[in-house]
């Protein structure tokens, strides 16, 4: 049986690098389709990496696309000339246009998942949303791209746990490991174009998570302490992080935990107020339902007891919820 071994990877993030360095398959990755630093900055790509030098040191041909969308005729002409058989999409965060997909003899395969599995939870940032929602499991799928949004047929699925300590970063670690595992488990069938595809359940109406922007990280101190703690974990590095204000001065909060559901005598303090600052620099914020311990923050002034955090006249963005109370609509 013929082996189709003109293999490419599409990506421009740390997750892409992990796959290039750790994927254990007996077939060479021949091409990396990526973007340069200018495009990474222009499109505000979280966790962007310039992979050109690293990939070339591994003998991989690198193409930095002129447009992240790959809709530019010059990009499409170049990719068509490569005659790619099989592509893995990791850390690309864009649809692959039909003009590119049609030039792949087998197809492009990427990862998408959600806590209730496809077709529920298509769309943007499903791992971040899953932490925000307090979910406990995540189903990630290796699927073949089609022109739709996360609508392609599924090759294989892997389920992993969302723990109370998981963050945006650790969820990406888990998802990248899941992709590595699923590719390794299915690679021989893929390179021989001899594999089974499972259609997503068309009896279920698909739902879609909305896009999150850095400005959506503004904290609402009127929410429950457990909700706030999940929110901080969900959007911490490599994303923009949760933030608040002391007057007009911005405070980024990168790591926090529920300290206790008891108030330790601070029950009469307003929500969002700093009630204690420890010698380490960590501090407690009074919230509805308990106290939040801020373990890591960033500010250009010292945090002091008595500060009451606020919004600096900015509006907190509230996303639409579905009838079950979740954010995939």
HELIX and SHEET records of a PDB file:
HELIX    1   1 UNK A   14  UNK A   22  1                                   9    
HELIX    2   2 UNK A   37  UNK A   42  1                                   6    
HELIX    3   3 UNK A   52  UNK A   57  1                                   6    
HELIX    4   4 UNK A   73  UNK A   82  1                                  10    
HELIX    5   5 UNK A   98  UNK A  101  1                                   4    
HELIX    6   6 UNK A  126  UNK A  132  1                                   7    
HELIX    7   7 UNK A  168  UNK A  191  1                                  24    
HELIX    8   8 UNK A  214  UNK A  217  5                                   4    
HELIX    9   9 UNK A  225  UNK A  235  1                                  11    
SHEET    1   A 7 UNK A  61  UNK A  64  0                                        
SHEET    2   A 7 UNK A  29  UNK A  34  1                                        
SHEET    3   A 7 UNK A   7  UNK A  10  1                                        
SHEET    4   A 7 UNK A  86  UNK A  89  1                                        
SHEET    5   A 7 UNK A 107  UNK A 114  1                                        
SHEET    6   A 7 UNK A 137  UNK A 144 -1                                        
SHEET    7   A 7 UNK A 154  UNK A 161 -1                                        
SHEET    1   B 2 UNK A 122  UNK A 123  0                                        
SHEET    2   B 2 UNK A 208  UNK A 209  1                                        
SHEET    1   C 5 UNK A 242  UNK A 246  0                                        
SHEET    2   C 5 UNK A 249  UNK A 260 -1                                        
SHEET    3   C 5 UNK A 290  UNK A 298 -1                                        
SHEET    4   C 5 UNK A 283  UNK A 287 -1                                        
SHEET    5   C 5 UNK A 274  UNK A 277 -1                                        
END                                                                             
